[in-house]
Amino acid sequence: MHIDIINYSGKANSSDIEEIFRQAVNDFPTLSNELDTLLVFVFSSKQIQERTDMNEIRFHASRYGLRLKSEPGWDLMYSWWGKNIELIEVNIDKFMNATDTSRRFIARHELGHRYLHGPEAHVALNEKLMGSKSANIVNKEIDRILTLWKEYKVNSLMMRLFPELTIQYMFENSIGFSSSKDKEILNRYSRPFEKFLAALRLMIIGETQLAILSEAHPSLKEERWKSIEKLHSDRIASLKVLASEIRPELKELRIWFAEECLEDPKLLTKRILELSLPSTRRRELS
């Protein structure tokens, strides 16, 4: 497989980045059967913030017949892929500050997206009955949850293929997952309807983190594993209290949001509406 590093940032040595991806590709021995080319684009935080990166990436992608949409909010790396090619963008400032564990894990994670595809379908809501503002809020949260589900599937693959690396990565990056961080996020919302949807999203994050950990081999369940498990168990407990104050049914999250629900955008939308809207409005929407 051909790996091409296209460094627009003027920072760092491209060979360091190529070595990270060369190692990652070698850990996916069947990848060369599916991909001919891996293009890695390197930009600075400023270039990404100014959105100048997408102009360059789209120019290269068009040569391969790929149409890309930009995705704000990603961290160290982000990927797109086509039939025989994968494109990965790297934030060089975050790359230079990241640990070796994060670099190795995220490079493999992005390659893992090439194998596992989550649901893409968009469900149109009845704005006349809901109101356009409420419909936009629900749509936004559904897109977020579907994205989280795709991330969960890839990270489950990572746990199966690279368990020690995955646990170390989760241990090093647990700072963003805490009850205090959850409260900070939820306090941004004043309407119960929006607060509930945000709580639901956070609960799914916590549940998927626990599900990924449950796939670890018993030999790896040591102190690091236990500390991460406790962190997410405590988060789920506090979030369930808050969410169940709005909808008592949500105490049993897995019953409402089983795997088949998260694989089907229409069913996911139905579940969210059943839980988040008043009963009279739910009947109208059904």
Secondary structure, DSSP 8 states (H G I E B T S, - for coil): -EEEEEE-S--S-HHHHHHHHHHHHHTSTTHHHH-SEEEEEEE-HHHHHTTHHHHHHHHHHHTTT------TT--SEEEEE-SSEEEEEEEHHHHHHS-HHHHHHHHHHHHHTTT-----------HHHH-HHHHHHHHHHHHHHHHHHHHHHHHHHHHHH-HHHHHHHHHHTGGG--HHHHHHHHTT--SHHHHHHHHHHHHHHHHHHHHHHHTS-GGG-SHHHHHHHHHHHHHHHHHHHHHHHH-GGGGSHHHHS-HHHHT-HHHHHHHHHHHHS-HHHHHHH-
